[in-house]
Amino acid sequence: MNKDAIFKTAICKEAEGQFVVFSPLCETSMGLGSTMQEAAQNFKTVIQDRYIAFLEQRLAPGGRKVGRPRKEQSADFHTQVKEEVKQSIVDLAKELDLSQGDIIEFLYRCYQQTREQLQLPEEVELCFR
């Protein structure tokens, strides 16, 4: 569990008058609050509590080795992109101390949230086909 990476990838969104802070790297934890700051502080508290439990191996049942868990339902992903895009992903991964896969997941979650905030339909009609 890399709590610094979780904090660096925290996303805040408003839902039904409440603010929700979460990270795609730790989807089972979130902070709620009536303000963004309150939700962020609650998220920080939850993650810090989970981190202490993780260090004490309370979150590592069965005596398994403590470390980064493998992603459930993970799939190989190989693609060709422009060199500048690849370098941007590499740079962001280094900056946030994350894997490139985590960066892709983080960017996807940001895209999803942006679509929700802009209230874009699920399927976007392309102007030119």
N, C-alpha and C positions, 0 to 999 in steps of 0.2 A: 504494500500500500504506500503510494507516494503522495502524501498529503499536500505537498507543495504543488505538484502537478494538478491535483484535484482543485485546489484553490485557484490556480492560474487559468483553469478551463471552466470556472463557474459561470453559469448563465442565469440571468434573472428574467423572469417574465411575469406579467400580471395576469391573474386569472380570478374572475369573479370578485373583484375588489381587494384581493390579497396579492401580495408579491411572493413568488416562489423562486428560490435560488437552488440550483442543482448543478451537477457536473456529469457530462456523459461518461466520465471515467468512474463514477460511483453512483449509478442510477438508483440505488436503493436508499440513498440518503438525500434529504432536502431540508431547507430552512424556509419557514413561513413567517410572514409578518405583514403588518399594515403599511409599512414603508419598505423601500428597497434596503435601507440601512439595517432595519430590524431583521429582515429576512436574511441578509448577508451575515449578520452577527449570529443568528440562530443556526445557520448552515455551518459557520465556522465552529461553533460549540459542538454540534453533532459530529463533525469530522474529527475534531480533536478528541472527543470521547471515544469514537470508533478506533482512532489511531492508538490510543492508550490500550484499549481492549485487544487490538491487533498485536501490539508489542508484547502484551501479556499472554498472547496466544489463545485468548478466549474466542477469537474469531477464526481460529485455525483448528476446526474440529478434527478429531481422530488422530491428533498428534502429527499431522502432515507438516512438512517444512514450511516455515513462514516465508513468503515471497509473493511475487506478483502472480495471481491466479491466471490460468489460461482463460482466454475468452470463450464463453459459451457460444455455440453455434457460429464459430468463426469460419470464414471462407477465404481461400486464396484470392488475391486481387492483383492482377498484372495488367498494366496499360502503358501506352505510349503517350507522353505529354511533351509540351515544349520544354526546352531546357530551363527556361526561366521559372516555369511552374514547378518543376522538380526541385530546383534550387531553393525556391521559396518554401516548399514543404520541408526540405532538409534544414533550412535555417530556422524555421519556426519550431521544428522538433528539437533542435539544439537549444533554442532560447527557452522553451518550456520544459526541457528535459523529459521529452515524451518520445514514443516510437512514432514512425511515420504513419502507421495504421491508426494510432490514437489521434494524430493530427487530422487525418481524413475524416474520422468519426466526429471529431470536434467541429470541423468545418461543415459537415453535413447537418449536425444539430443546430448550428448557427443559421444555416440556410433554412431549415425547417421553421425556426423561430421567426426569422425575417418574413417568411411566407405567411405565418400566422398573424404577425403584427400588421402586415400590409393587406391582410384578408384576401389573399390570392386564392383562386379556386384550386382544387386538387389537381385538375388537369388544365394546363394553360394552352389556349389555342395559339398555334404558331401563325404568324401573319403570312409567311411564305412557305409553301410546301412544294 
